[in-house]
Amino acid sequence: MSIAALVAFSGVFVLGVIFAFLGSIKLKLAKMLMIDDAKAGALFSAVMLSCLVASLIVGPLTDILGYRLIAIIGFGLSGVSVWLLSLARSYRAALISCLVLGVAAMCVNTVGNVLGPTILFSGQYPARASNLLNIFFGMGTLLTPLVLALLLGRLGFGISLGFIGVILFVPIALPAFATFPPPGEGFDVYASLALLGNPAVLLGGFGLFCSIAIQSSLAGFVTTYLKTYRFSDEKAGLLLSAFWLALILARVVVAAVPTDMDPAIMTPVLAAVMAAAIGGMIMAQSRGVSVACTLLAGLALGPIFPTIVGVSLIKTNAIPLGTAGSVFGLIFAMGLCGGIVVPTLVGKYAVRMGILHGFKIVLAVSLALVLISGALFFAPAVEAEMPEEALDEEALPAPVIPGVIGDEAQVEDVMESSARPALKDGRVYVDGEHVFLKIARTLRDFGQEKFCDELIEDLDTLREKGYNTVGLTAYWHHFDRTGDGSIDVSPAPLLRLIDAIRERGMFVGFAVETYGVGGGLLPAGFWEEHPDAVAVNSEGREVSDTEYGFGSTVPTLFSQEYLAASRAFMRNIISELDASKILYLETTVEPQYIGNQEIDFSRHARRAYESWLRDKDMEGPDWPESFPVPEAFTKDPVWNRFRAEALADWVNGDAEVMREAADADVLIAVDYLETGGPEMYRRLGDSKTFLRNLVCADVIQVNWHWHLGVRAPNDIAYENVYAVMEETGREWAIAEHMTLNGSDFKPEEVPDLLRNALRQGTRFSWDFVNVAPNTDDPFAMYHNDWSPKPVMAVVDDNWEEWLSEIYER
């Protein structure tokens, strides 16, 4: 876990502590200050009012100043304000402490709830990240009353608050050592305030108004409600704790269990369940039903707040645009209003007419939340506007170099040339002329004729945009239903597509996908025949792709049945092609084990490991005889050398089959996934050992060439490649896997990213994914009318200038 992630988790935990501890000390504080309940309540109101104002200010300040300063202020003021409160001997001093505490709360709140979705899960799943974060908020609210109840009776008021202040102050050291995403450039305060006109912001704010209103009302009045069913104070308190546990558990499930469900549809579904549960609470005729409905309400309520936050960030495109702090500040301020107004109304009705009538207000708010969250689901997503400064035009030579690919004359030359393209100095040459590849990688099911025909219709558009290469991927399960490697689906449409690409003077890159990590899927028939071929993690559980969220079953690379069937598919599909029309073949995307689990501990892996030790005449740790596998084994250098060599052998074996099936001199491209992070031993075993043993590759395609956490070049990946090239004497072409895709990058960072790719690579290619016209798909690079989205506009709108820079000698 990165230090920046710890800052985010600490922020929401501290927020939970702040929100819970005032209620826990109310009686003691009132006694210390000799004030009545009205004045004690006014202190709560002061904190909420301070939070409301601070939320509107701190959000935009975070976008301007970045996370580090706001986090330091937040953690520092949190501890200081609690210490001041512990020393307060007058109502005025306590009031000032509470106002400062509200500012502190919004600093840590904004840092936690904005930073987390930006960096967790590589920024791709804000709703899941927000749920994960808010587990720690729940822990703060749950643990604080328990800790204070233990301390106040033993240590007294002042020392107990001093201890809480220390807990809040401790994380202040973390921001100094963390690497944060930089603040956006050219932030405009007025543009930030104009977000109030954005439908997604308004709907997200109203959604939080309802969510926080319901949560505050239930938290404040569940014990009152349960006592009407003759529960004792102690049992009602325990059931309130169970309510909070149910709420936290629901967030754990949403954060931990990947799903293809659009998070925007999750909220109205949960809100409907919650409304039904609250209706059940009102109509319950027995104690059992009242408790069951209360707990169900907690389960349904748990993920709603964090999911609305995540969806609002997605719908407003706030993270790429650098306005996430402003968006969160606005919607949270609206949410706080619900937490202030609705519980007050519930309390008034409860006094006059009973708690069940008060809960009818909560039910009405729940039904409103169903409608609001449903509208948020249908709200259009906002696209980032292309900053005028995104390209430093003075740094780009203006004239277009004649004769380079993209120029109509050379397109015709390539189409008419009978010469086979050659690889020299890491570049492609046609008739002695360097041709830089602008690759349109399009993710479609090429086992279906309609998708092949649609791409054929789009080829002229791609060519007009300067693409001279089309990347095609054949997924195993698209062509082979039985999973034995045979081709069950006719490849005729695919062959017709390849012919159409070549007729337009464009090159073809052809990849296969036969793995289960990162989007691949094995045919169901394979698993029916070979259920034992699944990888096993260090806990003894079968592995599925929980890192990328696809949930696909991951095969063990050491299963002979898996290797035989997957390579039969490669051999059969490539044999159908005319390899003279293929510029390069590409092995399975991003070869790795997986980054978030320790694998592989199947019986197949044991056999391979022990055989490897014998063949190498090497001493290594004995195979663990039980689960969980100890860390000493999973991090052992001999074990990870074996894993790295085995992974490279898998890729080499696949490449050998592909070359034999092609029966032609084609290039082989291999992805190299390198984050530079502490999890790399899980992915590759050892990065340089993996690279040293890649004897099949002509082209190395670096992934994580741009660090998505710190938004800067990831130089370690290129450094490792060049180090191994120097050590082994290999002459690899160096490019990128997904130089740009539709969801990971910001328009303003594209020029630096592309120039870094030119400096670090050999000017073989730029690879763009997913080149498809789909406004609603965040991964697609183009709108429905083929106009480029902001990230791709940096390239397409300046393509002639980029060509000039690419072909500089």
Phi, psi and omega in degrees: 000134181285159178295325178299321177295322177297323177299315180297313180296320179296322181300311182287329176295314179299320177300317178299319178297315182299314183292336184266333193281333179297316177296329182285338183249007188305312183295315180295319181295316179299322179292318180297319184269353182056053179238160180271179183298327181297314180289325176298318177297327179295330176295319175300315181298323179296319178297315182295319178296317177298318178299317183299311180292315183296325180301321180290335182266315186294324180303302177299324178298325178296319177296327182278311190266341184092176189281327190300306183295318181296321179295317180297315178299315182298308181294321180295311180294328179300308180295315183297316183294324178291320177297319178298321179295325179293335181263352186296133177238008177220157179298321181297317179297319178295321180297316178298317179301319181292322177296318177295321181299323178297320177297314179301317182301318182285334174294309181291326179297312182293316179300312182295310187280348176257316180296316183304304179298339180283325187248332181286146183053036181056024178076007187268343183229071184302324182292316177298316181298319180295321176296318178299315179301314188284355166298319182287328172300313179299322178296321178298316181290329183281319186279329186301310179300324180293316181295316181293322177300324179287321187279318188300321181287339185257322188250347182090171187295307186297311182293322180298315178293325176299322178294317177297320178300321177297316179301317181291330185278333187307316184292358184298337180284336186297314184301333181294333184253356184274153173255113185255152169301137182290154175294152179293154179269151175068034181296137182240116182298319181294322176296326178296315179293330179294348177300339178298342176273357180279124181304323181293325177292313180298314180292321176297320179294315178295325177297317177291326174307311181291315185297311181291324177300315181293314182297316181294320181294314180294318180298323183278335190235003178298319180294321176299317179299313184293330179292338175291343177260021173066031169278143176290165178303318182295314181291324177296321177295319178296319180292328173296319176298321177296323175301313179295321178297320178297318179298315180293318181301318179298322178292322177301314182298313181296322181288325189268335186258110179294147178209150177277356181297134173298123182300337181293334180274342182295321186294310178298327178295312180295321180297322178294318177297318180295318178300318178297321180293318179292322173300320176295323176299319182292322185264359185303135179255359181217162180295320182298316180293321180298318180291316181299317180292325178297314180292322177297321177299320178295317178299315182289324183289325188314304185280353190294308180304304183296327180291321176298319177300311181299316181294322179297320177295323179291311185296328181268358183054034191292323183294309177297327183280350181077022181244019185298320178298317180295315180300312182295318180301318181292311184289328179288323177298318176296321178297320180299325178302320177297321180290340179270315190280309191293313178301327177297315178296317179301316180298318180296316179294324180296321180293318185280319191233357181105155186295328180296322176291324177298323181288345174294330174294317179297320178297317179298319178295322178297316178295323176297322180296324176302313182291317183293314180291329173296319177295324178296325177300320182273351181297136181290146175281148181264136175267144176291140175275145181287116179297142180295333183270006188300326177252129173276090188296332181293336181277352182253126174300138186283318189288148175274130178285123181292149173088357178276161182297140189110331172283132186306322183297317183284331174304315178296320179299317180296319182294324184270344185290138177264354182286141177284130176304142183243150176256122181215132180054033177077015182229160177267133176237138173237118183052040177081359183254128178295130178237114178277132185271120168259105192263125173263098179269118186241127186263098180221165176273097184279005169277352179252130185299322185296324180287325175295316181294321178298319179291323176302318178295333183272351188299319180295324177296317179297318180296321178297332180274005176092002176289132176241002180218138177243124179266122181246143178234127176260111177275136185307312186288348177282335186245345185228107182280330187276337180082015178261002179097352179282156180265107182268340182251131184300129177274006185304315177299323178295317179296321178295323177296315180299319177299318181295323178296314182292327179297337179265012177074021181254151179274164179237128167252131186236122182243156171242153179228111185230013185249180185239019179240131175087015175124345178285162183209131177274148178302144180300326180299327178297315183291331176295323181276329188227063181296340182279357185275008182279145176289155181235135181268180187291348175269357181088010182260150175292146191263133168234163185282086177270347181284314182265357172085010182273337178072010182287148179287134185259123179281153171281133181288354184259002178279122179293329178294319178295314182298317182296314184289316182294322180284332173296319177298314179302312182299316185288319182288321181287329177297334179286341185273157167269099188296342177294343180265003182251127178282316180211150173253145185234131179286174185310138186302137174044065180299125181196174169275279170185154189267343186250008178218157174268114176225157018231136183234035174284169177295329177296319179294321179298314180301316181293319181295313182293326175293320179297317178300318180294316182295324181275353186050053188238146174271132177212169180297144178293148179299131181296140185266356180208164176257151359286151179287130182294151180299329179301329178279312186296334180257006180296133183296329179291315178300319182282336170294317177302314182296319180295316180293321180295320179296316178295322178297322176300312180296316180300318180296318177298316182296322179297318177297318181295317179295318179296318181292325180290328181051041182202166182274086180249155176280150175245124178252138181229133175283144174235108183269116183217108177271340188076007184269172183290350181272001188297331177297330177291320185287309190240350188087286174212125189299311184290326176297319176301312181295319181301326185268002176278090182268355187266343196277142166256327183234130173254123181253105184286133170245152194065043173286342177232121185284118186284346178276311182263356177056056181205166179303141175261081189293335185301326181297310179295320181300319179296318181297313182292325178297317180289324176300316180294322182291321187260346183078012179285155180237076181278144161283137184241122179220203181231147166271119184060067174308316172222142167230177189283346190241343189266344194239158180252143182305320185290342180263354183298315179303315179295320180298313183292321179292324175296320178298321178292319180293319187276331185267191180250012181063046175275313186193165159239138188242119184246130187220136353264121180278092182206150179270098182207099182300323187277345181270113183296340181277340181285147185269350186227154172284173182303330181268012180072011171284142185288142169289166190308317181297315182286336179297329177301326180276302189293320183288349181230029190297321180296320178294319177297319178301320179299319180289321180300317187267011173300136180270000000 
